[in-house]
Amino acid sequence: MRPINLPAGLEDKGVEIYLHKGNLRVISNGRILSFELLSEDIRDVFVQHMMSNKPALLSLQKDFGLEDPEAMLIQYIKCNFGNFDCIADMNEDGMIAAECWDCGRRGVCSGEGKVCGRLQGPNGLLTKRETEIFFLLIDGKSHKMIADHFGTHIQTIQTQLKDIRDKLGCHSSIEVMGFAMKRKMLTM
């Protein structure tokens, strides 16, 4: 029997942060906590991650209008770690892995690509446009619908989809969907 993919932090030393009804929740040390109850040592790792990302800091101030460090940290974490994907946001060694997820503001957020992470595949990082196309594809849009959405030719979209598949290490749109399913990026 195949083992169940448990969320990080439930039975290991990893940490999973996710957005639930607009509030950040954390799975750590086998417990689900509100973000405010996260231990200082783990919080500090995420603070350092944010502080090392100068474009994100500038965007949090300029694009989001945030000045309060706690509000900046919460927004930064929502943008980078808000998906419940069962992949550790912080592993047992303290290494952080930002995730690309559809927060509902993709394509309209002024902080996109500055605060939030872009989708990383084994063969490269997706561009902002490729990320938008990726999310439209996994949302069930046809190649023609995607082309119409961007006001471009279907051949252009097909070329961009080939680039997306190459970067994600996928050979077909079905494999792209599998890539998205594994990371819990599909909305039902």
C-alpha positions in Angstrom: 0.0 0.0 0.0 1.3 3.5 -0.9 2.1 5.7 2.1 0.0 8.7 2.8 1.7 12.0 2.0 1.3 13.7 5.4 1.9 17.5 5.7 5.2 18.7 6.9 5.3 19.3 10.7 2.7 16.7 11.5 5.1 13.8 12.2 8.4 15.3 11.4 10.4 18.4 12.3 9.3 20.3 9.1 7.0 23.3 9.0 4.0 23.8 6.8 2.4 27.3 6.7 -0.9 27.7 4.9 -3.7 30.2 4.5 -7.1 29.2 6.0 -10.1 31.5 5.7 -7.7 34.5 5.4 -5.6 33.6 8.4 -2.2 32.0 8.5 -2.0 28.6 10.1 1.2 26.6 10.9 1.7 22.9 11.3 4.8 22.4 13.5 5.7 19.7 16.1 2.5 17.8 15.5 0.2 20.7 16.2 -1.8 23.2 14.1 -1.2 26.7 15.4 -2.2 30.2 14.5 0.8 32.1 13.0 1.0 34.3 16.1 1.9 31.2 18.2 4.8 30.2 16.0 8.0 29.8 18.0 10.5 32.7 17.7 13.3 30.6 16.3 11.2 29.4 13.4 9.7 32.9 12.9 13.3 34.3 12.8 14.2 32.0 9.9 11.2 33.4 7.9 12.1 37.0 8.9 15.7 36.4 7.6 14.3 34.9 4.4 12.2 38.0 3.8 15.0 40.5 4.8 17.3 38.9 2.3 14.8 39.6 -0.5 15.3 43.3 -1.2 12.8 43.5 -4.2 10.1 41.9 -2.0 10.8 44.4 0.8 10.5 47.4 -1.6 7.3 45.9 -3.1 5.7 45.3 0.3 6.3 49.0 1.1 5.5 50.5 -2.3 2.9 48.1 -3.8 1.2 46.9 -0.6 1.6 50.1 1.4 3.0 48.3 4.4 5.4 49.8 6.9 4.8 47.6 10.0 7.4 44.8 10.1 4.8 42.3 11.4 2.3 43.2 8.6 5.1 42.9 6.0 6.1 39.5 7.3 2.5 38.2 7.3 2.0 39.4 3.7 5.3 38.0 2.6 4.4 34.6 4.0 0.9 34.7 2.5 2.5 35.4 -0.9 5.2 32.7 -0.7 4.0 30.0 1.6 0.2 30.1 1.7 -0.6 26.9 -0.2 -1.4 23.8 1.8 0.7 21.5 -0.4 2.2 18.9 2.0 5.7 20.0 0.9 7.7 21.5 3.8 7.9 25.3 3.7 10.8 24.8 6.1 12.5 21.4 6.3 14.1 19.7 9.3 17.4 21.4 8.5 15.9 24.8 8.6 16.0 25.2 4.8 13.1 27.3 3.3 11.4 26.5 0.0 9.1 29.2 -1.2 6.2 27.9 -3.3 4.4 29.3 -6.3 0.6 29.1 -5.8 -2.5 30.8 -7.1 -3.5 33.2 -4.3 -6.3 34.5 -6.4 -4.5 37.7 -7.4 -2.2 36.2 -10.1 -2.1 38.6 -13.1 -3.5 41.6 -11.2 -1.2 41.9 -8.2 1.3 44.8 -8.4 3.7 42.7 -6.2 3.6 39.7 -8.5 7.1 38.4 -9.3 8.6 40.8 -6.7 7.1 39.5 -3.5 5.8 36.1 -4.5 7.8 33.2 -5.9 7.6 32.1 -9.5 7.2 28.5 -10.5 10.5 26.6 -10.5 10.9 23.4 -12.5 13.9 21.1 -12.8 14.9 22.9 -16.0 14.2 26.5 -15.2 12.1 29.3 -13.7 8.9 30.2 -15.5 8.5 33.8 -16.6 5.6 35.8 -15.3 3.7 35.2 -18.6 4.5 31.5 -18.5 3.2 31.3 -14.9 -0.1 33.0 -16.0 -0.4 30.5 -18.9 0.4 27.6 -16.5 -2.4 28.6 -14.1 -4.9 29.1 -17.0 -4.0 25.6 -18.3 -4.4 23.9 -15.0 -7.7 25.8 -14.6 -9.0 23.8 -17.6 -8.7 26.5 -20.3 -8.1 25.4 -23.8 -5.2 26.6 -25.9 -7.6 28.8 -27.9 -9.2 30.2 -24.7 -5.7 31.1 -23.4 -4.8 32.7 -26.7 -8.0 34.7 -26.7 -7.3 35.8 -23.1 -3.9 37.3 -24.1 -5.1 38.5 -27.5 -2.5 36.5 -29.3 -2.3 33.6 -31.8 -2.8 30.0 -30.7 0.6 29.1 -32.2 2.3 31.6 -29.8 0.5 29.9 -26.9 1.6 26.5 -28.1 5.2 27.6 -28.3 5.0 29.0 -24.8 3.3 25.8 -23.5 6.2 23.8 -25.0 8.7 26.1 -23.1 6.6 25.6 -19.9 6.7 21.8 -20.4 10.4 21.9 -21.0 11.1 23.9 -17.9 8.9 21.7 -15.7 10.4 18.5 -17.1 7.0 17.4 -18.6 6.4 15.9 -22.0 2.7 16.6 -22.2 -0.1 18.7 -20.8 -1.2 15.7 -18.8 2.2 15.6 -17.1 1.8 19.4 -16.4 -1.5 18.6 -14.7 0.3 15.9 -12.7 3.0 18.4 -11.7 0.2 20.7 -10.5 -1.6 17.9 -8.7 1.5 16.8 -6.8 1.9 20.4 -5.5 -1.8 20.7 -4.7 -2.2 23.6 -7.2 -5.4 22.5 -8.7 -8.7 24.0 -7.5 -11.7 21.8 -7.5 
